[in-house]
């Protein structure tokens, strides 16, 4: 994957789940959709024009997607439209009676219609490298989550509404809005939990870290989706179906802002890629050293429970951790800074941090690089504890440096890994953080050479 993406696949954030949990989620979504389609086919479609309008909105919304941090795709308008239909009560003052299963059926049909343009993708010469939507595991994961989360929201709201229990709340009063807010919040939590389970099943982040990432995203585009879905359902009660395009427009404009933010991230990624290659091109570090250190650091970060944002910053810092070597008159043999005196390592780290701080990358990256040569566990006086990311990169860098030295002596890969791990263990709790060293011992066989 190119370096202009927020986090490489090593973080597990952009990958799709394929374990038993994912298969169970997919099976549950497929069974729910089949049940819903069968029920609608037997009983007929309630309010066909309304169902068609929401189907078109969901399908069009699914075609207008954005990429969120962590390589995650989202279709805000499609999600908001599905949630609005699940929470739809009266339409221009007239009660509706579509029910839970029709909500699921309309959402499923909208998702399937959005996949139809993918039929032409393999035959288009400029898009031959892209997979059609149904062949993309991440899109299938998103569709399964959408069906189950929207089905959950509809299962909470529609029976209460159709049973008359919601009638005690005046649509103009605050109680009705509070009830919609509570149902929408529960649906958002359901979707976040499913997303965390799927990412855990993919073998990436641990569940607490994945769930924390998903909950954090609710305060970004997630809150906009929930608010738009509630607003459309409330507005439809007064103005009818005109509420769909009218109140989805602000969310569409918000997507433009997210795309601009993605362009900024891409520029940051290109800057990092250039700096990461600079030391290799200049002959200061072996080819692929920065990438290997970043891969090992991300593996250690996942093992230690870091979330997607922390892993992104960790990868940035790991890729640029050797930039300070460009200040050296003579390159270090094999670029192995781990064998230098501690004071020299700290000088190189701080010089690199000064360069990084002028590139526009997040300031945490420069801070992590500045502290990566500080001994652990004791902090440098007056600067506070050494950041966990810096401690991780210190171990990952030493591991690759020692492996490079071992290869130069003609030592086999397996033996070299054992030697490197033993040398690092000798500094456990003194030079290297004990938790990170233990994590390296656990994941050492999973990191690439």
C-alpha positions in Angstrom: 0.0 0.0 0.0 1.3 3.5 -0.8 2.7 5.6 2.0 0.2 8.4 1.4 -2.5 6.4 3.1 -3.1 7.2 6.8 -2.0 3.8 8.2 -0.6 0.9 6.3 -2.4 -2.5 6.4 -0.1 -3.4 9.3 -2.3 -1.6 11.6 -5.3 -3.8 10.7 -7.5 -0.8 10.3 -8.2 -1.0 6.7 -8.4 -4.8 6.4 -11.6 -6.8 6.2 -12.5 -9.5 8.7 -12.6 -13.1 7.7 -12.7 -15.0 11.0 -15.6 -16.9 12.6 -16.9 -13.7 14.1 -17.1 -12.0 10.7 -18.8 -15.0 9.2 -21.4 -15.0 12.0 -22.1 -11.3 11.4 -22.4 -11.8 7.6 -24.6 -14.8 8.2 -26.9 -12.9 10.6 -27.2 -10.0 8.1 -27.9 -12.3 5.2 -30.6 -14.2 7.2 -32.2 -10.9 8.3 -32.3 -9.6 4.8 -33.7 -12.8 3.4 -36.4 -12.8 6.1 -37.2 -9.1 5.4 -37.4 -9.6 1.6 -39.6 -12.7 2.1 -42.0 -10.9 4.5 -42.3 -7.9 2.1 -42.9 -10.2 -0.8 -45.7 -11.9 1.0 -47.4 -8.9 2.6 -46.7 -6.3 0.0 -45.0 -2.9 0.3 -46.5 -0.3 2.6 -46.4 3.2 1.3 -44.6 2.2 -2.0 -43.7 5.8 -2.9 -42.1 6.4 0.4 -40.2 3.1 0.3 -39.0 3.9 -3.3 -37.8 7.4 -2.2 -35.7 6.0 0.6 -34.4 3.2 -1.5 -33.1 5.7 -4.1 -31.6 7.9 -1.4 -29.8 5.0 0.2 -28.5 3.7 -3.2 -27.3 7.1 -4.3 -25.8 7.7 -0.8 -23.8 4.5 -1.0 -22.3 5.6 -4.3 -21.0 8.8 -2.7 -18.4 7.5 -0.3 -15.5 9.0 1.6 -12.4 7.5 3.1 -11.9 8.1 6.8 -8.7 7.9 8.8 -7.5 4.3 9.0 -8.4 3.5 5.4 -12.1 3.0 6.4 -14.8 3.8 3.8 -18.1 5.3 4.9 -21.2 6.3 3.0 -22.7 9.1 5.3 -25.7 9.9 3.2 -26.7 6.2 2.7 -26.3 5.6 6.4 -28.3 8.7 7.4 -31.1 7.7 4.9 -31.4 4.2 6.3 -31.5 5.5 9.8 -34.1 8.1 8.9 -36.3 5.4 7.4 -35.9 3.3 10.5 -37.0 6.3 12.7 -39.7 7.5 10.4 -43.0 8.1 12.2 -45.6 10.3 10.6 -45.2 11.6 7.1 -46.8 15.1 6.7 -48.9 14.3 9.7 -50.1 11.0 8.3 -49.0 7.8 10.3 -46.8 5.3 8.4 -47.0 1.5 8.8 -43.9 0.1 7.0 -42.5 -1.7 10.1 -39.2 -3.2 11.0 -38.8 -5.8 8.2 -39.6 -3.3 5.4 -36.9 -1.0 6.8 -34.4 -3.8 6.5 -35.7 -4.8 3.0 -35.4 -1.2 1.7 -32.0 -0.8 3.2 -30.8 -4.1 1.7 -32.2 -3.3 -1.8 -30.6 0.2 -1.6 -27.2 -1.4 -0.8 -27.6 -3.9 -3.6 -28.6 -1.3 -6.2 -25.4 0.7 -5.2 -23.4 -2.3 -6.2 -24.8 -2.6 -9.7 -22.5 0.1 -11.3 -19.7 -2.3 -10.3 -20.7 -4.6 -13.0 -18.9 -2.4 -15.5 -15.7 -1.9 -13.4 -13.7 -4.9 -14.6 -14.3 -4.0 -18.2 -13.3 -0.3 -17.9 -9.6 0.0 -18.9 -8.9 2.7 -16.3 -10.6 0.8 -13.5 -9.4 -2.8 -14.2 -7.3 -2.8 -11.1 -10.3 -2.1 -8.9 -12.6 -4.8 -7.4 -16.3 -4.5 -7.8 -18.1 -3.7 -4.5 -19.4 -7.2 -3.8 -15.9 -8.6 -4.2 -14.5 -6.1 -1.6 -14.6 -7.7 1.8 -14.6 -4.3 3.5 -17.7 -3.3 1.6 -19.4 -6.5 2.6 -18.5 -5.9 6.2 -20.0 -2.4 6.0 -23.1 -3.7 4.4 -23.6 -6.3 7.1 -23.1 -3.7 9.8 -25.5 -1.4 8.1 -28.3 -4.0 7.9 -27.9 -5.1 11.5 -27.6 -1.6 13.0 -30.5 -0.2 11.0 -32.5 -3.4 11.8 -31.8 -2.8 15.5 -32.9 0.8 15.3 -36.1 -0.2 13.5 -36.8 -3.0 15.9 -36.7 -0.6 18.8 -38.7 2.3 17.2 -41.2 0.8 14.8 -43.0 -1.6 17.2 -43.4 1.1 19.7 -44.6 3.6 17.1 -47.0 1.2 15.3 -48.3 -0.1 18.7 -49.3 3.5 19.6 -46.9 3.8 22.6 -45.1 6.7 21.0 -48.4 8.6 20.5 -48.1 9.9 24.1 -45.2 11.9 22.9 -46.2 15.0 20.9 -44.1 15.2 17.6 -43.7 18.9 18.4 -42.5 18.3 21.9 -39.0 17.6 23.3 -40.0 14.1 24.6 -40.4 12.7 21.0 -37.0 14.2 20.0 -35.3 12.7 23.1 -36.8 9.3 22.3 -35.5 9.5 18.7 -32.1 10.6 20.1 -31.9 7.7 22.4 -32.8 5.1 19.7 -30.3 6.7 17.3 -27.6 6.6 19.9 -28.2 3.0 20.6 -28.1 2.2 16.9 -24.8 4.1 16.7 -23.4 2.1 19.6 -24.6 -1.1 17.9 -22.8 -0.2 14.7 -19.6 0.7 16.6 -19.6 -2.6 18.5 -20.1 -4.6 15.3 -17.3 -2.6 13.6 -14.9 -3.3 16.5 -15.8 -7.0 16.4 -15.1 -7.2 12.7 -11.8 -5.5 13.1 -10.8 -7.7 15.9 -11.8 -10.7 13.8 -9.5 -9.5 11.0 -6.6 -10.1 13.3 -5.7 -6.4 13.7 -6.5 -4.3 16.7 -7.5 -5.7 20.0 -11.2 -5.2 20.8 -10.9 -2.5 23.4 -8.7 -0.4 21.1 -10.9 -1.0 18.1 -14.0 -0.1 20.1 -12.3 3.1 21.4 -11.5 4.1 17.8 -15.1 3.5 16.7 -16.6 5.4 19.6 -14.2 8.3 18.9 -15.3 8.4 15.3 -18.9 8.9 16.5 -17.9 12.5 17.5 -16.8 13.1 13.9 -18.8 12.0 10.8 -20.7 9.6 13.0 -22.5 12.4 14.9 -23.3 14.1 11.6 -24.9 10.9 10.3 -27.0 10.4 13.4 -28.1 14.0 13.5 -29.0 14.0 9.8 -31.0 10.8 10.1 -33.0 12.1 13.0 -33.5 15.5 11.3 -34.8 13.9 8.1 -37.2 11.6 10.1 -38.5 14.6 12.0 -38.7 17.0 9.0 -40.5 14.4 6.9 -43.3 14.5 9.4 -43.9 18.2 8.5 -42.7 18.6 4.8 -42.9 15.1 3.5 -40.4 13.5 1.1 -38.9 16.9 0.2 -37.0 16.5 3.5 -34.8 13.8 2.0 -32.8 15.9 -0.5 -33.2 19.1 1.5 -31.8 18.0 4.8 -29.2 15.6 3.4 -27.5 18.5 1.5 -25.5 19.7 4.6 -24.1 16.2 5.0 -23.1 16.2 1.4 -21.2 19.4 1.9 -19.6 18.0 5.0 -18.2 15.2 2.8 -16.4 17.8 0.7 -14.6 18.9 3.8 -13.7 15.4 4.7 -12.3 14.9 1.2 -10.2 18.0 1.6 -8.9 16.7 4.9 -8.0 13.4 3.1 -6.0 15.4 0.5 -4.1 17.0 3.4 -3.4 13.6 4.8 -2.2 12.4 1.4 0.2 15.4 1.2 1.5 14.5 4.7 2.0 10.9 3.6 4.0 12.0 0.6 6.2 14.2 2.8 6.8 11.3 5.2 7.6 8.9 2.3 10.2 11.3 1.0 11.9 11.7 4.3 11.8 8.0 5.0 13.6 7.4 1.7 16.1 10.2 2.1 18.4 8.4 4.5 18.4 5.3 2.3 19.1 7.2 -0.9 21.9 9.1 0.9 23.4 5.8 2.0 23.0 6.4 5.7 20.6 3.4 6.3 20.1 0.0 4.6 17.4 -0.3 2.0 14.0 -1.0 3.6 15.2 -0.3 7.2 12.6 2.4 7.8 9.8 0.2 6.5 10.9 -2.8 8.6 11.1 -0.7 11.7 7.7 0.7 11.0 6.2 -2.7 10.5 7.7 -4.1 13.7 6.7 -1.0 15.6 3.1 -1.3 14.4 3.0 -5.0 15.3 4.2 -4.1 18.8 1.7 -1.3 19.0 -1.2 -3.6 18.2 0.1 -6.1 20.7 0.1 -3.4 23.4 -3.4 -2.2 22.5 -2.8 1.0 20.7 -5.7 2.4 18.7 -5.8 3.5 15.0 -4.8 7.1 15.6 -1.9 6.1 17.9 -0.8 3.5 15.4 -0.8 6.1 12.6 1.4 8.5 14.6 3.6 5.6 15.6 4.1 4.5 12.0 4.9 8.1 10.9 7.5 8.5 13.6 9.0 5.0 12.9 9.4 5.8 9.2 11.2 9.1 10.0 13.2 8.0 13.0 16.5 8.1 11.2 16.2 11.5 9.6 18.7 12.9 12.1 21.4 10.8 10.6 21.5 13.2 7.6 23.5 15.5 9.9 26.3 13.0 10.3 29.6 13.7 8.4 30.2 9.9 8.0 27.4 7.3 8.0 27.2 4.8 10.9 28.2 1.4 9.6 25.0 -0.3 8.4 23.1 2.6 9.8 23.0 0.8 13.2 22.4 3.7 15.6 21.5 1.2 18.3 25.2 0.4 18.8 26.2 4.1 19.3 26.7 5.7 22.7 23.4 6.9 24.3 24.4 10.5 24.1 25.0 10.3 20.3 21.7 8.5 19.8 19.9 11.3 21.6 21.7 13.9 19.6 20.6 12.2 16.3 17.1 11.8 17.6 16.8 15.5 18.5 18.2 16.7 15.2 15.7 14.5 13.4 12.9 15.9 15.5 13.9 19.4 14.6 13.7 18.5 10.9 10.3 16.7 11.3 8.8 19.6 13.2 9.2 21.8 10.1 7.4 19.4 7.7 3.8 20.0 8.9 3.3 16.5 10.3 1.5 16.2 13.7 3.7 17.6 16.5 3.4 14.3 18.4 5.5 12.6 15.7 8.4 15.1 16.3 8.0 14.6 20.0 8.2 10.8 19.7 11.3 10.9 17.5 13.0 13.4 19.9 12.5 11.0 22.8 13.1 7.6 21.2 16.7 7.5 22.3 16.0 8.4 26.0 16.7 5.4 28.3 13.8 3.6 29.9 12.1 3.4 32.3 13.5 6.6 33.8 12.6 9.8 32.1 15.1 12.5 31.1 15.0 15.1 33.8 12.5 17.9 33.2 10.9 16.3 30.2 8.4 13.9 31.7 8.0 10.1 31.0 9.2 8.8 27.6 6.1 8.4 25.3 5.2 4.8 24.7 5.6 5.2 21.0 9.2 6.3 21.4 9.8 3.3 23.6 8.3 1.0 20.9 10.4 2.6 18.1 13.6 2.3 20.2 13.0 -1.5 20.6 11.9 -1.9 16.9 15.0 0.0 15.6 17.4 -1.9 17.8 15.9 -5.2 16.7 16.4 -4.3 13.0 19.9 -2.9 13.6 21.0 -6.0 15.4 19.5 -8.2 12.7 21.4 -6.2 10.1 24.7 -6.6 11.9 24.0 -10.3 12.3 23.4 -10.7 8.6 26.6 -8.9 7.9 28.4 -11.6 9.9 26.7 -14.3 7.8 24.5 -15.4 10.6 21.3 -17.2 9.6 18.0 -15.4 9.9 16.5 -17.5 12.8 19.8 -17.4 14.7 20.1 -13.7 14.1 16.6 -13.1 15.5 17.4 -15.0 18.6 20.6 -13.1 19.1 18.9 -9.8 18.6 16.2 -10.6 21.1 18.7 -11.8 23.7 20.7 -8.6 23.3 17.6 -6.5 23.8 16.5 -8.6 26.8 19.8 -7.8 28.5 18.7 -4.1 28.5 15.1 -4.9 29.6 13.9 -2.5 32.2 17.1 -0.4 31.9 17.7 0.6 28.3 14.5 -0.8 26.8 11.0 -0.7 28.2 10.1 -4.1 29.8 6.6 -4.2 28.4 7.8 -3.5 24.9 10.5 -6.2 25.1 8.0 -8.7 26.3 5.7 -7.8 23.4 8.6 -8.2 21.0 9.2 -11.7 22.4 5.5 -12.5 21.7 5.3 -11.1 18.2 8.9 -11.6 17.1 8.0 -14.5 14.8 5.3 -12.4 13.1 7.5 -9.5 12.0 9.1 -9.4 8.6 12.8 -9.5 7.9 
